């Protein structure tokens, strides 16, 4: 049985997987769990259920660190088992490290779970008894890359610096250059949230970037420049090194044109358009951005390599809207400067993509800011106001703004730079804790865990923060909690025009987010009579209960329901 990353209750996971004729069970995937302590705590609490209902042998494959965690958090459960440790032979270990390093330096390292690889490499580091400098350099290089991929930038830099020193001693210029580029990129990841480019992190980024570009020029390889442009184009743009960016993008353009690499070709045009925009060459910027935009729709399902040089089998859909948003934004700025504000607004509205705030936060905020100014200039004050409100709400969610005025707080999210597919982890907004509402959240969660509070009413004057308490506090708290062997499934609703259809849609979306929806038919909520729909809803709620999901239906702005449904029999159906 492979544990899912979001799994929080071991007993439930086993029960769902177990077939009546199962004679033994092996459990793997512990390293990838998002909340191992939560799973172990709940498993320890219901350990008697295992004894009563699980009479088959169970083998658990874990690392040494996880074994220590189990002994610490679930000692009673651990005491029921026996453990066996497996060691790896030194030649096999050296070969494993060499193979990974060769793949990494060849830019064809293809790994699904970097968190697991990190644990394996750290174990290899402890077990390694070799004094071979090359093996040490290989291990430090790969560990640096894995730490970087797992967003542990300071640790990554420590390993990269060690690797750089070792490759210098071994006089391996090619590998030295690759590590130099990784160090520059890591400092960029540290610096990109800081607006002041005179900050130390930006200065170090500039220093290592210049060293890497010197290496590229000495290597005299156009292919190497072409493969580096995705990463270093963004760095040079943010450092406002326009001439260097133009030089590298022009060289990369020749390679990508010759090799018919369309996504990368569009990026090259995009970088050249940004250079033209910065140098006030508006017509040229418009022409280049249009070329980049025109390339994207013809891209077929070819293999894509992300910014870290990792090959992914199929193109990731989010990268294309992100690039399109950027090209629309460049077009909008050029058109505005060329005296076409209406065309600029059309492009900005096309650029405003909901996923962009996650993929490139700064770009999304820049688009909203520019759009708000243009709406205001056109005297479309309501649109300008709504755009500014949206901008401030996003800034609050990503921790860039402390207070959003008369608006609803949302759960906080984490901004990211890397072009890799990452799940967004929601957490309770810091404003909830700062306002002293955290105790209210804890009380609500405690009530929901009991069986004598089926119905809870949160009431208060308009504007006191009921919606914020729910959206920025209660919902993210429930998403990260379980009660006994049950996971919470919070479904928040605030539109009541057609409440049956809306609730069905929201429940399906929530189940899909949790990875529990089997397919589109999992919620049989077709648009037929509301009586059929409501009976399907009740069936789904019962199914949730059978699958150990504790559904929490949250009706926000509930007074709206009474304005929509004025007749008693309409309300009766809901109740």
LINRA-V268029 format. One record per residue. N is the residue number from 1. RES is the residue in one small letter. PHI is phi as a letter, one per 20 degrees, with the letter a starting at -180 (* if undefined). OMEGA is omega in radians with two decimals (* if undefined). NEAR is the number of other C-alpha atoms within 8 Angstrom. Layout:
BEGIN
{{N	RES	PHI	OMEGA	NEAR} {N	RES	PHI	OMEGA	NEAR}}
END
This chain:
BEGIN
{{1	x	*	3.10	8} {2	x	e	3.13	6} {3	x	f	3.07	11} {4	x	f	-3.11	8} {5	x	g	-3.05	7} {6	x	e	-3.08	8} {7	x	f	3.11	12} {8	x	c	3.13	12} {9	x	c	-3.05	15} {10	x	f	-3.09	12} {11	x	g	3.13	11} {12	x	f	-3.13	11} {13	x	g	-3.14	10} {14	x	f	-3.11	9} {15	x	f	-3.13	7} {16	x	f	-3.06	7} {17	x	e	-2.97	7} {18	x	f	3.05	7} {19	x	e	-3.10	5} {20	x	g	-3.08	4} {21	x	e	3.14	4} {22	x	f	-3.11	8} {23	x	d	3.07	6} {24	x	b	-3.05	7} {25	x	c	3.01	10} {26	x	d	-3.10	9} {27	x	d	3.10	11} {28	x	c	3.08	10} {29	x	n	-3.11	9} {30	x	f	-3.06	10} {31	x	f	-3.06	10} {32	x	e	-3.11	10} {33	x	f	3.14	12} {34	x	f	-3.09	7} {35	x	c	-3.13	9} {36	x	f	3.14	9} {37	x	g	3.13	8} {38	x	f	-3.14	10} {39	x	f	-3.10	12} {40	x	f	3.13	12} {41	x	f	-3.10	10} {42	x	f	3.13	14} {43	x	f	3.14	14} {44	x	f	-3.12	12} {45	x	f	-3.08	7} {46	x	d	-3.05	11} {47	x	f	3.13	9} {48	x	f	3.09	6} {49	x	f	3.10	9} {50	x	f	-3.10	9} {51	x	f	-3.08	8} {52	x	f	-2.92	7} {53	x	d	-3.10	6} {54	x	c	-3.03	7} {55	x	e	-3.12	6} {56	x	e	3.08	8} {57	x	f	3.14	7} {58	x	c	3.09	8} {59	x	d	-3.08	7} {60	x	d	3.13	7} {61	x	e	-3.05	8} {62	x	b	3.04	9} {63	x	e	-3.12	8} {64	x	f	-3.13	6} {65	x	f	-3.12	6} {66	x	f	3.09	10} {67	x	f	3.09	9} {68	x	f	3.13	8} {69	x	f	3.13	10} {70	x	f	3.13	11} {71	x	f	-3.10	9} {72	x	f	-3.00	7} {73	x	e	-3.10	10} {74	x	c	-3.06	13} {75	x	f	-3.12	10} {76	x	f	3.14	7} {77	x	f	-3.11	10} {78	x	f	-3.09	9} {79	x	f	3.12	7} {80	x	e	-3.03	6} {81	x	d	3.00	6} {82	x	c	-3.08	5} {83	x	d	3.12	4} {84	x	c	-3.08	4} {85	x	d	-3.14	4} {86	x	d	3.11	4} {87	x	d	3.13	4} {88	x	d	-3.13	6} {89	x	f	-3.06	6} {90	x	g	3.12	9} {91	x	f	3.11	6} {92	x	f	-3.12	8} {93	x	f	3.13	11} {94	x	f	3.14	10} {95	x	f	3.11	8} {96	x	f	-3.13	8} {97	x	f	-3.13	11} {98	x	f	-3.13	11} {99	x	f	3.12	8} {100	x	f	-3.12	10} {101	x	f	3.13	12} {102	x	f	3.11	8} {103	x	f	-3.12	10} {104	x	f	-3.12	10} {105	x	f	3.06	9} {106	x	e	3.13	7} {107	x	l	3.06	9} {108	x	c	3.07	10} {109	x	f	-3.09	11} {110	x	c	-3.08	7} {111	x	c	3.11	5} {112	x	e	-3.01	4} {113	x	d	-3.14	7} {114	x	f	3.11	10} {115	x	f	3.13	10} {116	x	f	3.13	9} {117	x	f	3.11	9} {118	x	f	3.12	11} {119	x	f	-3.14	10} {120	x	f	-3.12	8} {121	x	f	3.09	10} {122	x	f	3.07	9} {123	x	f	3.12	8} {124	x	f	3.13	9} {125	x	f	3.13	8} {126	x	f	-3.05	6} {127	x	e	-3.01	6} {128	x	f	-3.14	9} {129	x	d	-3.04	5} {130	x	e	3.05	6} {131	x	d	-3.11	5} {132	x	f	-3.08	6} {133	x	f	-3.10	8} {134	x	f	3.10	9} {135	x	f	3.11	11} {136	x	f	3.14	11} {137	x	f	3.09	13} {138	x	f	-3.11	12} {139	x	f	-3.14	13} {140	x	f	-3.13	12} {141	x	f	-3.09	13} {142	x	f	3.11	11} {143	x	f	3.10	13} {144	x	g	-3.12	14} {145	x	f	-3.12	11} {146	x	f	3.10	13} {147	x	f	3.12	13} {148	x	f	3.13	12} {149	x	f	3.13	8} {150	x	e	3.03	8} {151	x	m	3.04	6} {152	x	d	-2.90	9} {153	x	f	-3.11	11} {154	x	f	3.10	6} {155	x	f	3.12	10} {156	x	f	-3.13	15} {157	x	f	3.13	11} {158	x	f	-3.14	9} {159	x	f	3.13	12} {160	x	f	-3.13	15} {161	x	f	3.11	9} {162	x	f	-3.13	10} {163	x	f	-3.13	14} {164	x	g	-3.14	12} {165	x	f	-3.11	8} {166	x	f	3.13	12} {167	x	f	3.06	14} {168	x	f	3.13	10} {169	x	f	3.13	7} {170	x	e	3.11	8} {171	x	l	3.10	6} {172	x	d	-3.02	9} {173	x	f	-3.07	8} {174	x	f	-3.11	6} {175	x	f	3.08	9} {176	x	f	-3.13	11} {177	x	f	3.13	11} {178	x	g	-3.12	9} {179	x	f	3.09	12} {180	x	g	3.10	12} {181	x	f	3.13	11} {182	x	f	3.13	10} {183	x	f	3.12	12} {184	x	g	-3.11	15} {185	x	f	3.11	12} {186	x	f	3.10	12} {187	x	f	3.06	12} {188	x	f	3.11	12} {189	x	f	3.10	10} {190	x	f	-2.99	9} {191	x	e	-2.90	11} {192	x	f	3.12	7} {193	x	e	-3.09	6} {194	x	e	-3.08	7} {195	x	f	-3.08	5} {196	x	f	-3.08	5} {197	x	f	3.04	8} {198	x	e	3.12	6} {199	x	f	-3.08	9} {200	x	g	-3.12	6} {201	x	f	3.10	10} {202	x	f	3.14	13} {203	x	f	3.13	10} {204	x	f	3.08	10} {205	x	g	-3.14	13} {206	x	f	-3.10	10} {207	x	f	-3.11	9} {208	x	f	3.11	12} {209	x	f	3.12	11} {210	x	f	3.11	8} {211	x	f	-3.12	9} {212	x	f	3.14	12} {213	x	f	3.05	8} {214	x	g	3.10	8} {215	x	f	3.13	9} {216	x	f	-3.14	12} {217	x	f	3.13	8} {218	x	f	3.14	6} {219	x	f	3.08	6} {220	x	l	-3.13	6} {221	x	c	3.13	8} {222	x	f	3.13	9} {223	x	f	3.14	8} {224	x	f	3.09	8} {225	x	f	-3.12	12} {226	x	f	-3.13	14} {227	x	f	-3.11	8} {228	x	e	-2.97	9} {229	x	f	-3.11	12} {230	x	g	3.13	10} {231	x	f	-2.94	10} {232	x	e	3.02	10} {233	x	f	3.13	13} {234	x	f	-3.12	8} {235	x	f	-3.13	10} {236	x	f	3.09	12} {237	x	f	-3.11	13} {238	x	f	3.07	7} {239	x	e	-3.12	9} {240	x	l	3.06	6} {241	x	e	-2.94	9} {242	x	f	-3.10	10} {243	x	f	3.11	7} {244	x	f	3.12	8} {245	x	f	-3.14	14} {246	x	f	-3.12	11} {247	x	f	-3.11	8} {248	x	f	-3.11	12} {249	x	f	3.13	15} {250	x	f	3.11	10} {251	x	f	3.14	11} {252	x	f	-3.12	15} {253	x	g	3.14	12} {254	x	f	-3.13	8} {255	x	f	-3.08	11} {256	x	f	3.07	13} {257	x	f	-3.13	10} {258	x	f	-3.10	6} {259	x	e	-3.10	6} {260	x	l	3.06	7} {261	x	e	-2.90	8} {262	x	f	-3.13	11} {263	x	f	-3.12	9} {264	x	f	3.09	9} {265	x	f	3.10	13} {266	x	f	3.11	13} {267	x	f	3.13	11} {268	x	g	3.09	14} {269	x	f	3.13	14} {270	x	f	3.11	13} {271	x	f	3.13	13} {272	x	f	3.10	14} {273	x	f	3.12	15} {274	x	f	3.07	11} {275	x	f	-3.13	14} {276	x	f	3.14	12} {277	x	f	-3.12	12} {278	x	f	-3.11	8} {279	x	e	3.05	6} {280	x	m	3.04	6} {281	x	e	-2.92	9} {282	x	f	-3.10	12} {283	x	f	3.14	8} {284	x	f	3.12	9} {285	x	f	3.14	17} {286	x	f	-3.11	13} {287	x	f	-3.13	9} {288	x	f	3.12	12} {289	x	f	3.12	15} {290	x	f	3.09	10} {291	x	f	-3.14	10} {292	x	f	-3.11	15} {293	x	f	-3.10	12} {294	x	f	-3.12	8} {295	x	f	-2.97	11} {296	x	g	-3.10	12} {297	x	f	-3.09	6} {298	x	e	-3.11	6} {299	x	f	3.10	9} {300	x	e	-3.06	4} {301	x	f	3.11	6} {302	x	e	-3.10	7} {303	x	f	-3.11	9} {304	x	c	3.03	10} {305	x	d	-3.11	9} {306	x	e	-2.99	10} {307	x	f	-3.10	10} {308	x	e	3.11	8} {309	x	n	-3.13	9} {310	x	e	-3.12	11} {311	x	e	3.02	12} {312	x	d	-2.97	10} {313	x	g	-3.12	6} {314	x	c	-3.12	8} {315	x	f	3.11	9} {316	x	e	-3.06	8} {317	x	g	-3.07	6} {318	x	g	-3.07	8} {319	x	f	-3.07	9} {320	x	f	3.05	9} {321	x	g	-3.14	10} {322	x	f	-3.14	13} {323	x	f	3.13	9} {324	x	g	3.11	11} {325	x	g	-3.14	13} {326	x	f	-3.09	11} {327	x	f	3.06	14} {328	x	f	-3.12	14} {329	x	f	3.10	12} {330	x	f	3.11	14} {331	x	g	-3.12	14} {332	x	f	-3.13	14} {333	x	f	3.14	9} {334	x	f	-3.12	14} {335	x	f	3.11	14} {336	x	f	-3.13	11} {337	x	f	3.12	8} {338	x	e	3.04	8} {339	x	n	3.09	6} {340	x	c	-3.07	9} {341	x	f	-3.11	9} {342	x	f	3.08	6} {343	x	f	3.11	10} {344	x	f	3.14	14} {345	x	f	3.12	12} {346	x	g	3.13	9} {347	x	f	3.13	12} {348	x	f	3.11	13} {349	x	f	3.08	8} {350	x	f	-3.11	9} {351	x	f	-3.07	13} {352	x	f	-3.09	11} {353	x	d	-3.07	11} {354	x	g	-3.08	5} {355	x	f	-3.05	8} {356	x	f	-3.12	14} {357	x	f	3.12	13} {358	x	e	-3.06	8} {359	x	f	3.11	13} {360	x	b	-3.03	12} {361	x	f	-3.06	11} {362	x	f	3.11	7} {363	x	f	-3.12	10} {364	x	f	3.14	12} {365	x	f	3.10	10} {366	x	f	3.13	8} {367	x	f	-3.13	12} {368	x	f	-3.12	13} {369	x	f	-3.13	11} {370	x	f	-3.13	8} {371	x	f	3.14	13} {372	x	f	3.14	13} {373	x	f	-3.11	9} {374	x	f	3.05	11} {375	x	g	-3.10	13} {376	x	f	3.13	10} {377	x	f	3.14	7} {378	x	e	-3.12	6} {379	x	m	3.03	6} {380	x	e	-2.93	9} {381	x	f	-3.13	8} {382	x	f	3.11	6} {383	x	f	3.13	9} {384	x	f	-3.13	14} {385	x	f	-3.13	9} {386	x	f	3.13	8} {387	x	f	3.13	12} {388	x	f	3.10	11} {389	x	f	3.13	9} {390	x	f	3.13	9} {391	x	f	-3.11	11} {392	x	f	3.12	10} {393	x	f	3.13	13} {394	x	f	3.11	9} {395	x	f	3.10	10} {396	x	f	-3.10	15} {397	x	f	-3.10	13} {398	x	e	3.01	11} {399	x	m	3.12	9} {400	x	e	-3.13	7} {401	x	c	-3.05	9} {402	x	e	-3.05	7} {403	x	b	-3.05	6} {404	x	d	3.11	10} {405	x	m	-3.07	4} {406	x	e	3.11	5} {407	x	b	-3.14	7} {408	x	e	3.04	9} {409	x	f	3.05	14} {410	x	c	3.10	11} {411	x	f	-3.09	13} {412	x	e	3.13	14} {413	x	c	-3.09	11} {414	x	d	3.08	8} {415	x	f	-3.14	9} {416	x	b	-3.14	8} {417	x	d	-3.03	7} {418	x	f	3.13	6} {419	x	e	3.13	9} {420	x	d	-3.07	6} {421	x	f	-3.08	5} {422	x	c	3.04	4} {423	x	f	3.11	4} {424	x	e	3.12	6} {425	x	e	3.11	6} {426	x	e	3.07	9} {427	x	b	-3.11	11} {428	x	f	-3.12	12} {429	x	f	-3.13	13} {430	x	f	3.12	7} {431	x	f	3.13	8} {432	x	f	3.13	13} {433	x	f	-3.08	9} {434	x	f	-3.12	7} {435	x	e	3.11	7} {436	x	n	-3.11	7} {437	x	e	-3.07	10} {438	x	f	3.12	10} {439	x	f	3.09	7} {440	x	f	3.12	7} {441	x	f	-3.13	12} {442	x	f	3.11	8} {443	x	f	3.13	8} {444	x	f	3.14	9} {445	x	f	3.13	11} {446	x	f	3.10	8} {447	x	f	-3.11	8} {448	x	f	3.12	9} {449	x	f	-3.12	7} {450	x	e	-3.10	7} {451	x	e	-3.10	6} {452	x	e	3.08	4} {453	x	c	-3.10	8} {454	x	f	-3.06	6} {455	x	c	3.14	4} {456	x	c	3.12	5} {457	x	d	3.03	4} {458	x	d	-3.09	5} {459	x	c	3.13	5} {460	x	r	-3.13	6} {461	x	f	3.12	5} {462	x	f	3.08	5} {463	x	n	-3.12	6} {464	x	e	3.07	6} {465	x	o	-3.14	8} {466	x	f	-3.13	10} {467	x	f	3.12	10} {468	x	f	3.13	11} {469	x	g	-3.13	13} {470	x	f	-3.00	9} {471	x	f	-3.05	13} {472	x	e	-3.09	16} {473	x	c	-3.00	16} {474	x	f	-3.07	13} {475	x	f	3.11	11} {476	x	f	3.11	13} {477	x	f	-3.13	12} {478	x	f	3.14	12} {479	x	f	-3.09	9} {480	x	d	-3.10	6} {481	x	c	2.98	10} {482	x	c	3.11	11} {483	x	c	-3.08	9} {484	x	m	-3.14	8} {485	x	d	-3.10	13} {486	x	d	2.99	11} {487	x	e	3.06	12} {488	x	f	3.04	13} {489	x	c	-3.11	12} {490	x	f	3.12	12} {491	x	c	-3.07	11} {492	x	d	-3.06	10} {493	x	c	3.11	11} {494	x	b	3.06	8} {495	x	c	-2.98	8} {496	x	d	-3.09	9} {497	x	g	3.00	6} {498	x	c	-2.91	7} {499	x	f	-3.10	8} {500	x	f	-3.12	9} {501	x	f	-3.12	10} {502	x	f	-3.12	11} {503	x	f	3.09	9} {504	x	f	3.14	11} {505	x	f	-3.12	8} {506	x	f	-3.13	11} {507	x	f	3.11	9} {508	x	f	3.14	11} {509	x	f	-3.12	8} {510	x	f	3.10	11} {511	x	f	3.12	11} {512	x	f	3.10	9} {513	x	g	-3.12	7} {514	x	e	3.14	8} {515	x	m	-3.09	6} {516	x	d	-3.12	7} {517	x	f	-3.09	10} {518	x	f	3.11	6} {519	x	a	-3.11	5} {520	x	f	-3.12	6} {521	x	e	-3.09	6} {522	x	f	2.99	8} {523	x	d	-3.03	10} {524	x	e	-3.01	7} {525	x	d	3.13	9} {526	x	f	-3.10	5} {527	x	e	3.02	7} {528	x	c	-3.10	6} {529	x	f	-3.11	6} {530	x	f	3.10	8} {531	x	f	3.13	6} {532	x	f	-3.10	8} {533	x	f	-3.10	15} {534	x	f	3.10	9} {535	x	f	3.08	8} {536	x	f	3.09	11} {537	x	f	-3.12	11} {538	x	f	3.08	8} {539	x	g	-3.12	8} {540	x	f	3.13	9} {541	x	f	3.11	9} {542	x	f	3.10	8} {543	x	f	3.10	8} {544	x	g	-3.12	11} {545	x	f	3.14	10} {546	x	f	3.13	7} {547	x	e	3.11	8} {548	x	l	3.01	10} {549	x	d	3.13	11} {550	x	e	-3.08	10} {551	x	f	3.07	11} {552	x	d	3.12	8} {553	x	e	-3.09	8} {554	x	d	-3.14	8} {555	x	d	-3.14	8} {556	x	e	-3.13	8} {557	x	l	-2.97	7} {558	x	f	3.13	8} {559	x	f	3.11	6} {560	x	g	-3.12	9} {561	x	g	-3.06	9} {562	x	f	3.08	9} {563	x	f	-3.12	7} {564	x	f	-3.08	8} {565	x	d	-3.05	9} {566	x	e	-3.08	8} {567	x	e	-3.05	6} {568	x	f	-3.07	7} {569	x	f	3.09	6} {570	x	f	3.14	9} {571	x	f	-3.08	11} {572	x	g	-3.12	7} {573	x	f	3.13	6} {574	x	f	-3.10	5} {575	x	f	*	4}}
END
